[in-house]
Amino acid sequence: MTLPDDELVAALRAGDEEAFASVVREWHAGLLRVARIFTPTRAVAEEVVQETWLRVLGALDRFEGRSSLKTWVFRILVNTAKTRAQRESRSVPFSALHDPARVPEAAVDADRFLADDHPHHPGGWESPPRELPEDRLIASETRDVIERAIEALPATQRAVISLRDVEGWSSDEVRNALDLSEVNQRVLLHRARARVRQALEDYLAPANA
Amino acid sequence: MIDTEALSCQELVELITDYLEGALDERDLRAFEGHLADCDGCTEYLEQMRTTIRLVGTLTPNDLTQAAETTLLQAFRDWNRSSS
């Protein structure tokens, strides 16, 4: 469990190794998820997380508590990851992080709905989802399908669904860590979940089978 | 703002996350729930989104490797020694 921010900062400044180890462990998964937005592989993301903690230690004496320590650490992570990406001259679509609405994307393929001018049921299901077989949901192959679907998501969607639904963060925590508006956080989450659901459906109950 | 009559299945599926996040206003919420009450396709879709969230929640969070932790703790000790 993490201490309140002021106690945590005091403990770290005082050289409390146990306090340091506990935040490093507790925030690791989240840091790694966010680092993966900007880095090509998990190995590079791990390095970025390590480098972030070194930078955090280097700057800790200057931390003024204007944001939470967690938010501050995540900002340092994002800067570290961006610097690293630039150094490797990798172009990262930063604008996509802030304006997902610029790229409209449907949760369900438009072909599965009746046309807007259908006489009885415009925009209604033409090919509705079929029930998923309950007994196969918990199979390890199904988990693999989900993991692959998440891995295949655009980087920011992957980060948002991982933080919210795997790590169990609140929407505010995700917004602060990624510097997203409330609406954009929700749009990214919606698209990510919709794509993972689609992968589940394709695997377990394909619409055209 | 959504007209109850006009909320189609295609529109409803785009509101699922807003619904689950409690972000629909009262009027949209009524339209959403009214539509669900007599639409099997959308009820199944909502159920599958809930299932998706539940299953994603069973994936294992990324744990810190022992080697990485050792490196960081060593860095912390070095930092502590140099700053005190």
Interface residues (C-beta under 8 A of the other chain):
Chain A: G15 E17 F20 A21 V24 R25 H28 A29 L32 R33 E46 V49 Q50 W53 L54 L57 G58 D61 A106 A107 V108 A110 F113 H121 P122 G123 G124 W125 P128 P129 R130 E131 L132 L137 T142 R143 I146 E147 I150 I161 D165 V166 E167 G168 S171 R186 L189 H190 R193 A194 V196 R197 L200 E201
Chain B: S8 C9 Q10 E11 V13 E14 I16 T17 D18 E21 A23 C39 D40 G41 C42 E44 Y45 Q48 M49 T51 T52 I53 L55 V56 G57 T58 L59 P61 N62 D63 L64 T65 A68 E69 T71 L72 L73 A75 F76 R77 W79 N80 S83 S84
